[in-house]
Amino acid sequence: MNRYWTKFVEGYEGYANYLWKEITFQIQPIWHNYFWMLIVVSLFFFGLEVAKPWRKDQAKFRQDFWLDFFYMFFNFFLFSLIIFNASSAVVVNLFNDGIIALTGFDLQAFNPITTWPLWAVFLLGFVVKDFVQWWIHRLLHRSPTLWEFHKVHHSVAEMGFAAHLRYHWMENVVYRTLEYIPLALLGVNLPDFFLIHIFTLAWGHYNHANLKVDGRVTGGIVGGLLSLMIATTGDFSLANLEIAGITFGGILVGAFGLGPYMKYIFNSPEMHMWHHAYEIPQERHTGVNFGLTLAIWDYIFRTDYIPYDGKDIKLGFPGVEEYPQSFAQQNLHGFGLTKHERSSK
């Protein structure tokens, strides 16, 4: 028990210290600084929404923009500091100790992927994380209890990049615990987590953004990033010019090879809009388009649904008109009636 308590305390102290170093620019380079990368990525997509919006009549600072902006920092930093970071370390150790007690096999000690190149670890971690998240997301819609928490995310009336991170703090508990355990036990370490998180953060912003981007563009981005990672993390000892050439080749292959199929492989604003649709067919009442980064799971398990261009469809769910509007009320929702709901009875 003392070991778990030590893990708990160390988790808090370590995260608080790391967060302070991030804020004060002590973590360099900036792409290793999660706090400032969140700001950079968010400003990038906000700029794209201003420069070339998909829904041109939507206000630049759309409805609930600042509420979603606060959710971004609460869910990614404050919640981790207050509740999650320390407890997650304890859960992983308890889980691993349970496996040892039952089987005698130490998963954390046996990590064959530690000898893999970084790009292979990243791909494995990304696919495992996204697959686990897909099932968790589907569970949030199928479980009446979890759906009450997930309603916070679906209360968005106008879609924009910051809506990505509007979700109930209980989702942090469910998502982070269930997705973190298999990755930690596989041996995916914190730097690998960081790279995966940054990529999925950016793609999540894109899925919710007021944008429409051709598949050749997104395919070129994916191809370029993958080829750059392979060139710089593989055992090749390449010169900068060679790395640039390989990256450019990856962009071309991604644009023309992946481009026509990107809508089936990766999620997009056009697909994710339908996940937030107010009205969906009765036979799909538990939801559609559950993919977070990858769309391929929805096509494999036949939960895909894009009947037409849904640029201007109504968002939300039946009853959203009476849903709490403030941060405090939304985060009390799911634990019983809020003050807002009691007064409406």
Secondary structure, 3 states (H helix, E strand, C coil): CHHHHHHHHHHHHHHHHHHHHHHCCCCCCHHHCHHHHHHHHHHHHHHHHHHCCCCCCCCCCCCCHHHHHHHHHHHHHHHHHHHHHHHHHHHHHHHHHHHHHHHCCCCCCCCHHHHCCHHHHHHHHHHHHHHHHHHHHHHHHHCHHHHHHHHHHHCCCCCCHHHHHCCCHHHHHHHHHHHHHHHHHHCCCHHHHHHHHHHHHHHHHHHHCCCCCCHHHHHHHHHHHHHHHHHHHCCCCCCHHHHHHHHHHHHHHHHHHHHHHHHHHECCHHHHHHHCECCCCHHHCCCCCCCCCECHHHHHCCCCCCCCCCCCCCECCCCHHHCCCCHHHHHHCCCCCCHHHHHCC
